[in-house]
Structure formats: C-alpha cells, structure tokens
Amino acid sequence: MKTAQCSMKRFYQFLRGEDGYTVALNLTFLFVTLGMVMLAILMWFGTAMTAYASLRNAATSAAFAAQAQVSQQNSGSGTGFSTGVNWVLQNDYQSAANTLFETQVSNLHLDSAFTNLQCSTSSNGNQIIVTVTGSYLPLFLQKVSQRYPVIEALSVPMKSTVSEEYKVVG
C-alpha cells in the first residue's frame, strides 16, 4: 500500500512540474487524433452501407421491371374455350431491366459514387435474377483520389443479387 502511495505522489509531482503540461497536451492530441480516425472510419462505414442500400434498391427496381414483362399465352381448342393458359416471359425483359436500372443510377446519382457499374439480368424458371456489381469509393475520398490515384485501391467492391419470382394467379 505504501508503494502505491509513493508512486502516486511521484506521479503527482511530475504532473505539477513543467513536463506534466507536455504530457497532458500530448494525450489530448492523441485522443483527438484517434477520435478523428474513428470518425473517418464511421463515416466510411456509414456511407458504404447507404450506398449498398441504394445499389440494392436499384437492383430490386430492375428485377421488378423485368418481372413486369410476363404476358399471358392462351392455348385453346378454337371453339371459344381455353384449354390452358401459359405465362411467358417476353424477350425484352433484359432491356426493360437495364433501362430502369440506368434510370435509377441517374436519379440516385450512383454513377458518382460507384465505378464500373454493371447490371446483368437472367431468368431461371419463373424467377428473374438481377446481379449488380460496382466499386465504391466514399465521396469524401474521391477528390483526394483525383490527386493521388493510389487511393483508388481503397475502393470497396460491391455486389448485389436480387431474385424475384413471378407468380401469376388467374
């Protein structure tokens, strides 16, 4: 117990001396610097999550646009009665999905946050599958990356796959 009091007394005398102010200033600068770094990391994480949500929303919109390209094909006996109804996906479902995706990219300004944005659409049975890929660089680092191209290596590759099943009742 006595050594603890003695060491506290020495520490207190050190802080009362002139060097104590230097230690306090250094600790203040350290905490401020670490706080700024943590703030930058949180900003990066927050903007990346928001950008991914916007990218996923654009992919979902494209999937719904492709899903809307289903048409009814009747097969009947020719006597006025339908013997069967089939639902057929039209050939232009990919162009409809890509058109809506490009519109969403333009409206949400995703082209300024992402590079190499690509949208691919396919169908599997009665499912529409839209896959969107792109590389994300936070907006606050884009100006820096114009001056220092090595910052581009920090971009985060993102991929979002949306699968929508079209069910038709009728």
Secondary structure, DSSP 8 states (H G I E B T S, - for coil): -HHHHHHHHHHHHHHHSHHHHHHHHHHHHHHHHHHHHHHHHHHHHHHHHHHHHHHHHHHHHHHHHHHTTEEEEEEE-SSS-EEEEEEEE-TTHHHHHHHHHHHHHHHHTHHHHEEEEEEEEEEETTEEEEEEEEEE--HHHHHHHHH-GGGGGG-EEEEEEEEEE-----
